[in-house]
Amino acid sequence: MGIITISRQLGAGETSVAPALAARLGWEIADQSIMNREAEITGISLPHALRWDERDPTLLDRLHGQGGEFAAFLNSSRQVMQELAAKDNTIIIGRGGGLLLRGHPNALHVRLIADMPYRIRRVMEVRWIDERPAKEVIAKHDNNVSLFYRHIFSANPNDPMLYDMVLRTDVLGIERIVDILARYFEQDA
């Protein structure tokens, strides 16, 4: 019984780690379903809500503070994370899950990282793009996530103290990381 939140650098392997880990533990994965539930709660259309998905909110959004659609979106994020935590046995990918569930007694907060050549190769494979666009996608994603964490949580996603484990997929490999994480929860079973 537990929750795993996975924060990741784009291309660090979450698209392989999460499904393999979910299959081994018999758990569910919450990724895009989080956005779907947030849209359902707020009534904001999914295409409209996607502009806030791990991206820097605009100055106008930040100035509205407690009011408006952006505030409703943030409140729905908190609500969805609490729903997932109550449900248990879920792997939550991104979306500030680790910070929104900080202090939850059954949650393990994990950060997946890798060196740049590994990340570029993975993005090229997953998105079927060449090296130059892969580098651009990674740079844009890293910047968006950094600004999202700074403006929403007053945090830096690269701060290792935000996580219980920081694991390098380029060094440890996908299978070993899945094994490490699964064993953590299997020992309590």
Buried (B, 14 or more C-beta within 10 A) or exposed (E): EBBBBBBBBBBBBBBBBBEBBBEBBEBBBBBEBBBBBBBEBBEBEEEEBBBBBBBBBEEEBEEBEEEEBBBBBBBBBEBBBEBBBEEEBBBBBBBBBBBBBBEBEBBBBBBBBBEEEBBBBBBBEBEEBEEEEBBEBBEEBBEBBBBBBEBBBEBEBBEEEBBBBBBBBBEBEBEEBBBBBBEBBEEEE
